[in-house]
Each structure stands twice: as C-alpha cells, then as structure tokens.
C-alpha cells in the first residue's frame, strides 16, 4: 500500500487516465466534461495534484465512478457493478390469499383498521 501523498495522487492519476481512455476522450475533452481547466486536469491525471471535490463529484455523477475505486483502488470501478441489494418480497411475490387481503384492506379503511387492531391485540398475548 502506498503511504505517501505523492504515491496516492500518482495512482489516482493512473485511474483517471484509465477512465479517460475508456471514454475515448482527450485530456482537453475530459477537462471540459469535468468543468475544470486543462492544466488542472493534466495535473490530476499526471499525479501532481489530488482531484478537487467538484471533479470527484462529476466523475461520480456523470460516469457513476466509485470513489472507493478511484481513491482507494477498492471494489469495482462503477457503482453499478456492486452487488445488488436483496429485494424484500413485494405484493406480487406474496401468496394469493395475502395479496387478496392486502388489496381488500386498501379498498376498505374500516377493514384495515379492524385487522390491524386485531393483529396488535394478538401480538400482546402470550404465546402458548
């Protein structure tokens, strides 16, 4: 692991160059895309300076670049490559009876109130 700041900026610069080449941009094009002047982008890419917060923001916003990857070289380059969040079962994944009950409760607020009141009352009872 690189411990000095010059080494860190050098590695970030190499990853910036990798991003730019993947996008088929020139350095001036990339500077325009990120809203910075050419010399600032050149210094970032060559590792002379650490990218500013606006540069980091636009890399993430426009290109979905992971800051973990760019700065620390950890994980995938793009956020989209991260593991998907496990989806909780929705209405469409419930049994037909549960779907029918939920739909009826949405249509009749009185039924919903009665069922929820019973449910909360039932929860308070000790289990046999």
Order of alpha helices (4+ residues) and beta strands (2+ residues): alpha-alpha-alpha-alpha-alpha-alpha-alpha
